[in-house]
Amino acid sequence: MKTKYTLTLLSLLILASCKLEKKESKDINKEAFKDVYLGQKPPGLVPELFAPDIIKNEFREAAAAFSPDAKEFYFRRRGGKYKKNTLFVIKNIDNKWVESEVSPYAGEPFVTPDAKTLFLGRKYREKTNTGWGEVKDTKFLLDGKDRGIMRLTASASGTYVFDDYKSDDVISISTIKNGKREEPKLLGEHINTGKWTAHPFIAPDESYLIWDSEREEGYGDNDLYISFKQEDGSWGNAINLGDKINTEHAESYGSISSDGKYFFFHRGYGGNRADIYWVDAKEILDLKKKE
């Protein structure tokens, strides 16, 4: 009888331990995710509004950009008292997501893969011990020419891709060879085609390029496209991201999170109205198989 009681007690202790371990594991996973992506539940294969309980989506909230660790979220807002595109950042402070204004007017944000530079269209700021430093002009990083850059993004190796509304809305690329920055060159016609082409995003490893363009074969207004780098270093055909992403509205400013899991973009409805969306990036990256 004593042996049976001892075995029963031991079984109960083991069961309780397993339940506790399972609960702790669940809590740990929840705790680990709450500090990134504004603590949001990951999306599925259909685009969802990103963090509507935090961003509010009252006006034109657009141009989303996360820091590489997904703990700082930058975006622009226009509408209401914000007459011009105003840059905001949301950070986790004392376990609360806090929004603050960065600049009353700023270009479209992008944080480099090493988290050391914040590009803002034709301007940029470098990381210091106390935050982002003074505003500088990107023309001094390139060849000194005055360009109409709306969005500039960079790979981990320092390659830049950027648009230029002062030069017929085209996308250019500038690589580094032998430690020196090469003069920017236009990307091919299969990318620079349509009514206009803008807002490029290059993968950290340079394996793909995403941008938006208004083309005759699109779904209405501007659509989002992707091109994958080929074995010979050239860029593949432009692939429309399809009707899950693109609609009769204006889809723009696409990017994939640094962990490769989520695709972010905004959808504009005209005037001071746009919303930021996110979606699982799997189907987008799988488009490479359909080339």
Secondary structure, 3 states (H helix, E strand, C coil): CHHHHHHHHHHHHHHHHHHHHHHHHHHHHHHHHHCCHHHCCCCCCCCEECCHHHHCCCCEEEEEEECCCCCEEEEEEEECCEEEEEEEEEEEECCEEEEEEEECCCCCEEECCCCCEEEECCEEEEEECCEECCCEEHHHCCCCCCCCCCCEEECCCCCEEEEECCCCCEEEEECEECCEECCCEECCCCCCCCCEEEEEEECCCCCEEEEEEECCCCCCCCEEEEEEECCCCCECCCEECCCCCCCCCEEEEEEECCCCCEEEEEEECCCCCEEEEEEECHHHHHHHHHC
